[in-house]
């Protein structure tokens, strides 16, 4: 019986070989306690049978006291077992959270699909709620429905057939609910997620929205999405309420019918008086799991959808990828037969090309809006995959090189520099263990030290969501310090002079020269002529070609010679 209960519910969650998944111990414990719970549920009808058939006919107080004490003891066991199985599914919920490890977090973060990480968290929360609130328990109770129907057949065949017919009717309603509401529930969930993501996007653009008086239009655009989601949710709630009230009403009718049939059987002396109450109690218990499942069908569909999207990844047999930490790579960056595109796209932004960057080389990427400068930088960093071709740093493929190891040798500043919630020191150290001198040195080189020391708590000032407000220029400087931390072999800077005043421009020039003297390869996307003047080479990106020029020639007349599809001859070969 325990195995049947486990199979009726655990199959919803895991179908793994061998140990059958890390949640199986909790599900098996739940199944074991479910056996005790359902067996002790026989106490009430048996107690009523004994009271009506023995106590009332014999008038024996001793018998009444004895069976009452026994019933109370067994009901205490029921209470303990019910609490234990709810505790078991709550522990399964906690275990589910622990399965969402760093690898899955990284997968959600690195995916090219917007909102994937937040979606994974929502799916995980949905599954945890389904477990923690005991919504899975009716699936464990369901295998006992035939057991209770069988007991009713033992009491009287007519009551047994009544229970069997009622169970069939409720199952028909349950399957109808599944067929007609599943797709609509999933659509409502998608609409709600769309409204949530849109609101998150508005929050990121709050300054522009407030400054340009867009609060009203932004609200109406969000409300349109929210109303569509709420309309779907309301329709689903109405359908679910209709199915739930139908099953609840049918169960009450069947229980009343059991009382009436029991009374008829007693009148005809085909059953004892206790049959009247016992039959109704047993019928209610037999049909309860089906009734509860229909009542929670929306939550069941949501949990199943979330499990389908995330669960198999959590319970799959994972081979923890280990790697050998490699030494600092030679300062040679090579892109061979490279094609790049926007995330998830399949159309190249520029023709296939190859290019090399050598030690201490400072290169500017220029081009029009949407020409692929940012995409190229992110491809060089290993953050986005290329459509085709390879990128090697010191002879190592950046897209096959584990991020945790590769990241130590790459500094990157995105176009919209943001800081994570934490202290300035933590942000500069990339939230790893770091010596304070290394943090301060990176800030000094980037020119951020003086700015940081002017803040309330210096390097211990909290920034990011929930922290102190920092200006765009301050964020840019701190982001530069984070990129410079650890003296990386490769610096990738997207519009690094954005938000910097004239004085800080000079600080940036000094910082770039300092990093060049250390042998760092620097590639930056910029439209700033002052930065372009400092570069060794300019790469012009356009849909027609990728071309190279000397800075002075480009500034005089922004044209360039096409870049070769093979690495440049001056590139050094990695050992």
Buried (B, 14 or more C-beta within 10 A) or exposed (E): BBEBBBEBBBEBBBEBEEEBBBBBBBBBBBBBBBBBBBBBBBBBBBBBBBBBBBBEEEEEEEBBEEBBEBBEEBBEBBEBBBEBBBBBBBBBBEBBEEBBEEEBEBEBEBBEEEBBBBBBBBBBEBBBBBBBBBBBBBBBBBBBBBBBBEBBBEBBEBBBBBBBEBBEBBBEBBEEBBEEBBEBBBBBBEBBBBBBBBEEEBEEEEEEBEEEEBEEEBEEEBEEBBEBBBEBBEBBBEBBEEBBEBBBEBBEEBBEBBBEBBBEBBEEEEBBBBBBBBBBBBBBBBBBBBBBBBBBBBBBBBBBBBBEBBBEBBBEEEEEEEEEEBEEBBBBBBBBEBBBBBEEEEEBBBBBBBBBBBBBBBBBBBBEEEBBBBBBBBBBBBBBBBBEBBBBBBEBEBBEBBBEEBBBBBBBBBEEBEBEEBBBBBBBBBEEEBEEEBBBBBBBBBBBBEBBEEBEEBBEBBBBEEBEEBEEBBBBBBBBBBBBBBBBBBBBBBBBBBBBEEEBBEBBBEBBEBBBEBBBBBBBBBBBEEBBEBBBBBBBBBBEBBBBBBBEEBEEEEEBEEBBBBBBEEBEEEE
